[in-house]
Amino acid sequence: MTVICWFRNDLRLRDNSALIAAAKASDDVIPLYILDDKQYRPLGGAQRWWLHHSLTSLAADLDKYGLQLLLRNGNSKKILAELADTHNITGLYWNQVFEPKKLAADNAIRKFFESNNIEVDVFNDNLLNHPDDIKNKSGQYFKVFTPYWRTASEFVVDEPPRQKPRTLAQRTKRRGDKLNDWDLLPTRPDWSGGFDCWQPGEAGAHKALGQFVDAHVHEYLDKRDRPDLPGTSQLSPYIHFGELSPRQIWHSVKQAEQSRSGMAKGAAGFLRQLGWREFSYHLLYHFPEFPTDNFRAEFDKFSWDNDKQQLKTWQQGQTGYPIVDAGMRQLWHTGYMHNRVRMIVASFLTKDLFIDWRKGEAWFWDTLVDADLANNVAGWQWVAGSGADASPYFRIFNPTTQGEKFDPDGDYVRQWVPELADLPNKFIHNPSAAPKAILDEANVILGETYPWPMVDHKEARETALARYKDVK
């Protein structure tokens, strides 16, 4: 008997239901990863970088068992059918990916294999709860986060994650693709020089989880909005690629909460953010058009300007608003941006520049190592005001006061916008308000070494409120 364990967004050995089931079913397991980039939305550049290194790590972990990670590039159904035919496959196991197009394709794969008397077993390891399980009192899916999480959090079973299989076997090496032939890494130019702050793979994931739980989760609520401080988990890329399961994170935080005093608020606050990820997939599952359509249909009437040059200026971090520019430069350099700053730059794009949230979502998709379809879309629609449980239309972030509040000493701006490093704290978030003598002393020439603000926020806010009023 030969079976396939089809790896997807679950690039780990521990707490992997599909791998555990495959190991129990047969002493000949084919670990398989398929790059199916034409049938679905192609991965962004930053995701491709992470995937290369994560697959390298997974292949090394499997090699310790004597297993070869089989790599194939192409249509998933065709590749699986070919393997089933040529290797006399008796079982296929995978963990569900809750994206609309993949769900539909998976159903077709399942029917095809079962019709050929091949056992198929599919598991939910990517979410704490299956989206079908969480309904309101009327039997409908939730459209507001707080009542959703009040219900969903009660469904979560805190159980110890399962260990990796003790034994795995593979009788025959199968011919697959070479990872380097997939050209996942950037070359001309290689823009990934700043990505060395990450350690993709299961080992790196557990190291990051341990550091966060040990040192930061207790103060999460106090520091999560400070981009200048190490207060967030930075686990999102590990969760997205499945190097950690949500169950592992939940259990680790709960164990720490029970064993140490003073952890309850921080732990609950952090797990609530894990709940936001669940809610995003809940919305995507029940509203498949979520990645392209406004969740609130009335928002289709909103008037966007979509100025291409302004979009480029935002992408390059040259807006003249330091906290926005710092975030955009951190994103380009590291493939990551602090969550508070994500909200600030998204608000600026949609409500100061009047550029469609889809343009911003596309840029994040290409540049974030943690670019996750459900989370990315939900975040952008929330800020724009078009999503479920959306930010109220009148909530328009002032990029200057947001910087002053959440980066009070200007350390975040100084790190990512070094041309402003010598400005005093009073003007670090508003250089255009600084007297000429202060600018001269800091070697800042507005319009030359650092741009003037590209728009007047006060005027943009009034315009935004008028356009939102028309939508309402």
N, C-alpha and C positions, 0 to 999 in steps of 0.2 A: 504493500500500500504506500502510495506517495501522495502527499498533500501539499498545498500551497498556503503559506501565510503571506497575505498581501499587505505589505506595509504601506501606510498612507501618511496621515498626520498623526503618527504614533511611533516615531522613530526611537524606540526604547525597547529594552528587554524586560525591565521590571514592570509589574502591574499592567501587563499587556494581555488582555483576555484572549485575543485572537491567537497570539503566539502560544499561550498556555494550552488552549484547546487543540491547536495543531500538534503540539508536542505529545499530548495525551492520545491523539487519534492515530499517530503513526510514528514509526522510527525512521522515517525518511521525509524530512521537511524541506521544502524549497522556500527560502525567504526571498520575496520578490518585491522590487520597487519599480513602478512604471511612471515615467515622465510623460504625462498626457497633456501636452501644452497646446494642442490645436483644438481639441474638443471643448476645452474649458478656457476660462480667462487665463492668459499666460502670466506666469509669475513675474513680478517686478524684479529689477536688477538686484536690489538688496536681498530679497528673498532667495534669489538664485545663488548668491554668494553663500548665504547661510545653509541652504540645502546641500551645496557641494561639501561643506565641512561636516554637516550633520550626517550625511550618508557615509563619508569617510570614517567617522567615529563609529557609526552603527556597523559598518563592514568589519572594522577591527574588533569590535565586541563579539560579533558572530564568529569571526575567524578563531577566537579562543575556544569555541565549541567544535571547530573543524568545519564550520558552515561557510559557504560562499553566498554573499548577497548578490542575487541575480538582478541585473539592471536591464531594463528594456525601455525603449523610447517609441511611443506611438499610441494607437487607439487601445484602450484598456481591454475592451471586450474581445477584440481580435487577438490580442496577445495572450489573454487568458485562455481563449478557445484553442489557440494553437498549442499552448503548453499542455492543456488537458488532453489533446489528441496525441501529441508526440510522446508524452511521458506517462500515459495511463493514470491520470490524476483521479483520485477517489474522493478528495475533499478540498474545499476552498474556505478559508477563514479570513475575515477582515473586521476592522473596527469602523463603524459608520462615520462618514463625513457629512455633516448636516448642512450641505449646500444644495439648493434646488436642482441644478443640472446634474450634479453627482448622484443625488438621491434617485432621480429618474433613471439615469444610466445604470445605477446599481441594481435597481429592480429588474431591469431587462437582463442584466448579467445573471442575477439569481434565478430567474425563470428559465433562462437558457441552460444553465448547469443542472438545475433540478430536473428539467425535462430529459436530460441525458444521464439521469440516475447518479449524479455526483452530489455528495452531501455539501450543503452550503450553510455556514453558521456565521451570523453577523452580530456584533456586540456594540454596546454603547460605552465606550471608554473616553469619549471626547467631551462629554457633558456630565454634570452631576445628576441631572434629571432629563429624561426624554421629553421633548416638547409636547408630545401628546398627553403626558401625564399631569400637566399643570393647567388646570382650568378654573375659571371663576364659578361662582354659585349658579350662574346661568348656563354653565357648560361651554362657555366661550373662552377663547384665549385672552389673556390679559394684555392691555394696551398701555398700562401705567406701571412703572417699575415698582414702587413701594408696595402696593398690594400683591404684585407678582412675587416679590422676594419674601414677603411675609408668609405666603403659602409655600413657595418653592423651598425655602430654607428648612421648613418642617419635614419635607420629603427626603432630605438628604440623610443617608445612613452613614454615620461615621464608623467605618470599618477599616482595619489595617489593610493597607495595599498588599497585593500578592507579590511574592518574590518571583524572580525570573526562574524559568524551568531549570531543574537540576541537570538534566541531560537533554541534549538535542543531537540529532544525527542526520547525516546526509550521505547517501550511498554514492551518488555520482555528481561530478561537477558538470554544470550546464553552461553552455556558451551564452554569454550576454554582452552587453555594451561595456565599454570602458568609460568610467566616470569622466575622465578628462576630455573625452570626445564630445561630451554634451556642452562644452564651452559655457559652463555656468559662471565662471569667474571673469571679471572684467579685465581686459588687457590693454586696449587702446582707446582711451587712457585707462590705467588702473586707478580708479577713484576710491579703492577700499583701504587705503593706507591707515585711516583712523579706526578701522573695524577691529583692530587687534585688542580692543578693550573687551571683546567677547570671546567666550569659549564654547562654541556650538558642540552639541552632543550631550549624551545622557550624564556623563561625569560632570561636565560643566553645569548642567541643570541642577544637579543635586548639591553641588558646591554653592551655587547662588541661592538656592532655597535655604540651605543650612545657615548661610551668613545672614540672610534676611531675618529668619526666625530667631536666631540667637541674638542679633544686635539691633534690629530695627522695628520688628512688628509691634512691640509694646508702645512705641512712640509714633506709630503710623499716622494716627489722626492729627497729631501735633505738627508733623513735618511733611506730610504727603503733598502739600501745596507749595513747598519751597524748592524750587529748582536748584538753588545754591547749596542744598544740604542733601546728604545721602539718606533720604527718608522713604523712598519707594522701593519696591521689590526688584524691578527690572526683570521680572520673570516672564513677561509677555511673549518674547520670541520662543522661549523654551516650551511654553504652553501651546503656542500656535503650531509648532512642529511636532508636538507630542513627545518631547524629550522628558516632560513631566506630565502626569495625568492630573486632572482636577482633583481626583480622589486623593492622590498623594499629598497635594498641597493642603487640602482641607484637613486631612488627618494630622499632618505635621503641625499645622497651626493650632488645631484643637488640643493636641498633646502638650504643646508648649503652654497653652492657656491653662490647662489643668495642673501642670507641674510648677508653674511660677505665678506668684502673685503680681497684681498690677497689669495683667495682660488683657483683661476682658475687653476693654474699650478698643484698644488697638487691634486685637484679633477680630472682633466683630466688624470693625470698620474695614479691615482688609478683606475679610470674607464677603462683605457686601459688594466690594469691587469685583470679586470673582462672580458674584451674583449678577452684576451688570453684564458680564460676558455671557452668562446663561440667558439673560433677558434678550440680548442682541440676537442670539441664535434662535430663541423662541419667536422673535419677530420675523426673522428671515425664513424660518420654517413655515410659518402661517401666512406670510406675505411674500411670496417668491419674487415679486417685482421690486423688492426693497432696494437692491443695488442700483436701480436705474430710475425708479419712480418715487415721487414724493409720497410719503406715507399719508400725509394729509393732502387730499386731492385739491383742496382750495388753494394750496401753495403753487399750483401750476400757473396761477395768474400773476405770480410775483415777477417783477420786471428786473432782469439781469442786464448789466452792461457788457460783461465779458470782454474787457479790454485786454488784448493779447500782450501788449507791452507791460501793462500793470501786473498781469499774471507772472510774467518773466521776472519783473523786479521783485515781487514777493518771493518767488522761488529762489532767487539769488541772495535773499537776505539784505536787500538794499532799500528798505522802505523808509528809513529815517526814523523809525520807532525802535529803539534799542532792544526791548524785550522780544519783539517780533523777529528782528534780524538775528538775535542770539539763538532763538529757537530754530529758525530755518537753517542756520549755519551748523548748529549741533546736529540737525537731521542729516545734512549732506555729509558731514564729516564722520559720524558714528552710526548712521542708520537708525537713529533713535531720537526721540524728543520727549521731554518731561510732559506728563499728562496735563498739568495746569497750563503749560505753555502751548500745548496742542489746542486747547480751547481758545486761548488768546489769539493765536495765529489764524485759526479757523474763523473766529468772529471778525477779525480784521479783513480777511479775504471776502467774506460773504456780506458783511454789514458796513464796511468802510469802502471797499472797492466794488461791491455789487457784482462779484464774480460767482457764478453758479457753484454750489457746493460740490457738484460732480467733478469739476476741474480740480478742486483741492483734494478730493478723495482719490483721484487718479494719480496726483503727484505723490501723495502719501503711499499709495499702492506700490509705486515704483521705487520709493526711497526708504521705506521702513523695513527693517528686518522682521518686525512683528506684524506686518501688514496682513490683517485678518479680515476676510470679506464681511462677516457680520459686525465685528467690532468697529471696523473702519467706517462702514456706511452708517451705523447707528450713531457713532460719535459726530460725524459730519451733519447728519440730519438733525440731531439734537441741537447743535449749535446754530444751525441755519434757521431753526424754528419749524421745519417741515416734518419732523419725525414724531413717533409716538413718545408721549411723555416729554415733549420737546421743551427746550428752554423757552420761556415766554418771549413773545416777539419784541417786547420792550427791553429785554436784557441784552444790552450791547456793551461789550467789554471796552472800557477805555484803556488802551494799551499803556498809556503813561502811568495812570494810577494803579493798574494791575502790576506793573513792574515795581513801583514803589512799595506796594503792599507785600508782594511775595518774593521780591529780591531786594530787601531793604538796604543792604550794604553794597549792592551792585556787583557782587562777586560773580554771579552767573553771566551778566552782561560783559564784565571785564574778561572772563574766560573766552567767550565766543565772539566778542566784538572788541578786539584788543586795541583798535585805533581810538577807543574812548577810555582806555584804562586809566589815564591820568586825570580824568574829570573827577571833581569831588562828588560825594554821594548825593548832594542836593540836586545836581544836574545830570547825573549819569543816565537817568531815564528820560530826560528832556533836554538834550543838548541845545536845541534851538532857543531855549529860554535863558541860556547862560550868557552873561555879559561877555563882550569881546575879550576883555582882559583875561577872564577865566579860560576861554577857549584858546587864546594864544599861549597861556601858560601850560595847557594840556596838549599843545600841538595839534589842535583840532581846527580844521578849516571846513566849515559847512559848505557843501556843494563840491568839495574837492576830496578831502580825506574821509569825509562822512557825509551822506546825503541829507538835504533838508527833508522834512516830512513830506511824503509824496501826496498826501491829502490832509485837509484840515479835519480832524476827528469830530469836532463839534458840528461842523456843517454836514459831514457825512451822516452823523447820528440823526440829525433832523430829517435828512432825505430818507434814511432808512425807516424811521418811524412813519413817515408819510406813505411810503410804499407798503409797509406792513398794514397800515390802516386800510389801504385799498383792498388788500387781500382779505382782511377780516370782514 
